[in-house]
């Protein structure tokens, strides 16, 4: 390895380690921040800042900081990507099909959330989810940045918290509006099984604490729908800015949960901006 490459990868590792340490400043699940996508950049690292719900279903918002990192292997389609709290590895060298494992650090709900009633419930610990993802990518013109992508992600809690299962299906469109700007629009839906839904939205004698909230059992199903608008602006050959806003609606039983219907809001917003340094 050349000295230049040694410096490059050492710099990436140091920044990634430092930025990863910043994530716990947010008590919310930072999954929404992965919508600050680095889709069209082979190798990039950076930081994103944004606002997101205090907990899923909250109408209070908190501040989050998260790392962005993507390394594409030279001359291949394989990559390693870390966006906020989610790590994905594409193991296929194919320009149309992506597939590989994923790991997600799922933030819990502590007793210092802003809502004075929900804060009296028992805490939900952070946990780790493992799973897999798959994408089908269509290049729509001679410009590879012009793409349509259909994908799915599967998550299984392995940290002994909810022991539940979640699936996220999405469709994403990328349009190079101009040489320095790529526009992105996405839509998606989230499925949760009964264990997952009831753990994060249910109220029972084990988690009610001193909140006084009525008991509630949340069944799973397709219970969240979202849309994302964002883009990447290339300041020059190396520096870029990524920004996006994600609006979602919690539906089904989770929307009727007391922590959402009485103490929060079924409409959720995530917004953020990130700065990255790219290698081509």
C-alpha positions in Angstrom: 0.0 0.0 0.0 1.4 3.4 -0.9 2.0 6.1 1.7 -0.8 8.2 0.2 -3.3 5.3 0.6 -2.1 4.6 4.1 -2.8 8.2 5.1 -6.2 8.1 3.4 -7.4 5.0 5.2 -5.9 6.0 8.5 -7.8 9.4 8.2 -11.0 7.5 7.5 -10.6 5.2 10.4 -9.9 8.0 12.9 -12.8 10.2 11.7 -15.2 7.2 11.7 -14.2 6.2 15.2 -14.5 9.8 16.5 -17.9 10.4 14.9 -19.3 7.0 16.0 -18.8 8.1 19.6 -21.1 11.0 19.0 -24.2 9.0 18.2 -25.4 8.3 21.8 -26.1 12.0 22.3 -29.5 11.2 20.7 -31.9 9.0 22.7 -34.1 8.4 19.7 -33.6 5.7 17.1 -31.5 7.4 14.5 -32.6 5.1 11.7 -34.3 8.0 9.9 -30.9 9.7 9.4 -29.8 7.0 7.1 -31.9 8.8 4.5 -28.9 11.1 4.1 -27.7 8.7 1.4 -24.3 8.6 -0.3 -25.8 6.5 -3.2 -23.8 8.0 -6.1 -20.4 8.4 -4.4 -18.0 5.4 -4.5 -16.0 6.3 -1.4 -16.9 9.0 1.1 -16.8 9.8 4.8 -18.3 12.6 6.8 -20.7 13.7 9.5 -24.4 14.4 9.6 -26.4 16.5 12.0 -30.2 16.7 12.3 -33.4 16.6 14.3 -35.5 13.6 14.9 -38.3 12.5 17.3 -37.3 12.0 21.0 -38.7 8.5 20.7 -40.6 6.8 18.0 -44.1 8.3 18.2 -43.0 11.4 20.2 -44.1 14.9 19.3 -40.9 16.2 21.0 -37.7 16.5 18.9 -34.0 16.0 19.7 -30.7 16.7 18.1 -28.5 14.0 16.6 -25.0 13.6 15.2 -24.1 10.6 13.1 -21.2 9.3 10.9 -21.5 8.7 7.2 -19.1 6.3 5.5 -19.0 4.3 2.3 -16.1 2.4 0.8 -16.5 0.8 -2.7 -13.8 -1.7 -3.6 -11.7 -0.6 -6.5 -13.2 -1.7 -9.8 -16.1 -3.5 -8.2 -19.7 -2.9 -7.1 -19.0 -4.4 -3.6 -19.1 -1.9 -0.8 -19.1 -1.3 3.0 -21.4 1.4 4.2 -22.2 3.0 7.6 -25.0 5.5 7.7 -25.8 6.7 11.2 -26.4 3.5 13.2 -26.7 1.1 10.3 -24.0 -0.9 8.7 -24.5 -2.7 5.4 -22.1 -4.8 3.3 -22.9 -5.5 -0.4 -21.2 -8.8 -1.2 -22.2 -9.0 -4.9 -20.1 -7.6 -7.7 -23.1 -6.8 -9.9 -24.3 -3.5 -11.3 -28.0 -4.4 -10.9 -28.4 -6.7 -7.9 -27.1 -5.8 -4.4 -27.3 -8.2 -1.5 -25.6 -8.6 1.9 -25.8 -8.5 5.7 -26.7 -5.6 7.8 -26.4 -4.6 11.5 -28.4 -1.9 13.2 -27.8 -0.3 16.6 -31.3 0.4 17.8 -31.5 3.1 20.4 -34.0 2.5 23.2 -36.1 4.9 25.3 -34.7 6.4 28.5 -36.4 8.1 31.4 -35.0 11.5 30.3 -37.3 11.9 27.3 -39.0 15.3 27.3 -42.6 14.0 27.8 -43.2 14.1 31.6 -45.6 11.1 31.5 -43.7 8.7 29.1 -40.5 9.5 31.1 -42.1 7.7 34.1 -42.4 4.4 32.1 -39.7 1.7 32.4 -36.7 2.3 30.2 -36.2 0.4 27.0 -32.5 -0.6 26.6 -30.5 -0.1 23.4 -30.2 -3.3 21.3 -28.6 -4.7 18.2 -30.5 -5.9 15.2 -29.0 -8.2 12.5 -30.5 -9.0 9.1 -30.0 -8.6 5.4 -30.8 -6.3 2.6 -31.4 -6.6 -1.2 -31.7 -4.0 -3.9 -32.5 -4.1 -7.6 -31.0 -1.1 -9.5 -32.0 0.2 -12.8 -29.8 2.7 -14.6 -32.1 5.0 -16.6 -29.7 6.8 -18.9 -26.1 7.0 -19.8 -25.5 8.8 -16.6 -25.1 6.2 -13.8 -26.3 8.7 -11.3 -29.8 8.5 -12.9 -31.2 5.5 -11.2 -34.4 3.7 -9.9 -33.9 1.3 -7.0 -36.3 -1.1 -5.3 -35.1 -2.6 -2.1 -35.9 -4.4 1.1 -34.3 -4.7 4.5 -35.0 -7.3 7.2 -34.1 -6.8 10.9 -34.2 -9.3 13.8 -33.5 -8.2 17.3 -30.6 -10.3 18.7 -29.9 -8.2 21.8 -32.7 -9.8 23.9 -34.8 -6.6 24.0 -37.9 -7.0 21.9 -36.9 -10.3 20.2 -39.0 -9.0 17.3 -38.8 -8.7 13.6 -39.0 -5.7 11.3 -39.0 -5.3 7.5 -38.6 -2.1 5.4 -39.5 -2.0 1.7 -38.7 1.1 -0.4 -38.5 2.6 -3.9 -35.9 5.3 -4.5 -35.3 7.5 -7.5 -32.2 9.5 -8.2 -32.1 12.2 -10.9 -29.0 14.2 -11.8 -30.6 17.7 -12.1 -27.3 19.3 -13.0 -23.6 18.3 -12.9 -23.2 19.4 -9.3 -26.6 18.2 -8.0 -28.4 14.9 -7.6 -32.0 14.9 -6.5 -33.5 11.9 -4.6 -37.1 11.0 -3.8 -38.1 7.8 -1.9 -41.2 6.1 -0.6 -41.4 3.1 1.7 -43.3 1.1 4.2 -42.4 -0.7 7.5 -43.7 -4.0 8.8 -43.3 -5.0 12.4 -44.3 -8.3 14.0 -46.3 -8.5 17.2 -43.3 -8.8 19.5 -41.6 -5.7 18.0 -44.8 -3.5 17.9 -45.9 -4.4 21.5 -42.5 -3.9 23.0 -42.1 -0.3 21.6 -45.8 0.7 21.7 -47.5 -1.4 24.2 -48.3 -0.4 27.8 -48.5 -3.2 30.5 -47.8 -3.8 34.1 -44.1 -4.5 33.4 -43.4 -1.2 31.7 -46.1 1.3 32.8 -44.0 2.4 35.7 -45.7 5.4 37.5 -46.9 7.0 34.3 -50.6 6.2 34.9 -51.1 5.4 31.2 -53.9 2.9 30.3 -52.8 -0.6 29.4 -52.5 -1.3 25.7 -51.5 -4.2 23.5 -50.1 -3.3 20.1 -50.3 -5.9 17.3 -47.9 -5.8 14.4 -48.5 -5.2 10.7 -47.7 -2.6 8.0 -47.8 0.3 10.5 -45.5 3.0 9.1 -45.4 4.7 5.7 -42.8 7.3 4.8 -41.5 9.6 2.1 -38.1 11.1 1.7 -36.9 14.1 -0.4 -33.2 15.0 -0.5 -30.2 15.4 -2.6 -26.4 15.7 -2.9 -24.6 18.9 -3.9 -21.0 18.5 -5.1 -19.1 21.5 -3.9 -16.0 20.4 -5.9 -14.3 17.1 -6.8 -14.0 16.0 -3.2 -16.3 18.0 -0.9 -20.1 17.4 -1.0 -23.2 18.3 1.0 -26.1 15.8 1.5 -29.5 17.0 2.9 -32.9 15.4 3.3 -36.2 15.4 5.1 -38.2 12.3 5.9 -41.9 12.4 6.8 -43.7 9.4 8.0 -47.1 8.3 9.4 -47.4 5.7 12.1 -50.6 3.6 11.5 -52.4 0.5 12.8 -52.2 -0.4 16.5 -49.0 1.6 17.2 -50.9 4.8 16.1 -53.5 4.1 18.8 -50.9 3.5 21.5 -51.2 5.9 24.5 -47.6 7.0 24.0 -48.5 8.1 20.4 -52.2 9.0 20.5 -52.3 10.7 23.9 -48.7 11.8 24.5 -47.2 12.0 21.0 -48.0 12.3 17.3 -48.4 9.7 14.6 -46.8 12.1 12.1 -43.0 12.0 12.4 -40.4 14.2 10.9 -36.6 13.7 10.5 -34.4 16.3 8.8 -30.7 16.5 8.5 -27.7 17.8 6.6 -24.3 16.1 6.2 -20.9 17.1 4.9 -18.7 14.5 3.2 -15.3 14.1 1.7 -15.2 11.9 -1.4 -12.5 9.8 -3.0 -12.9 8.9 -6.7 
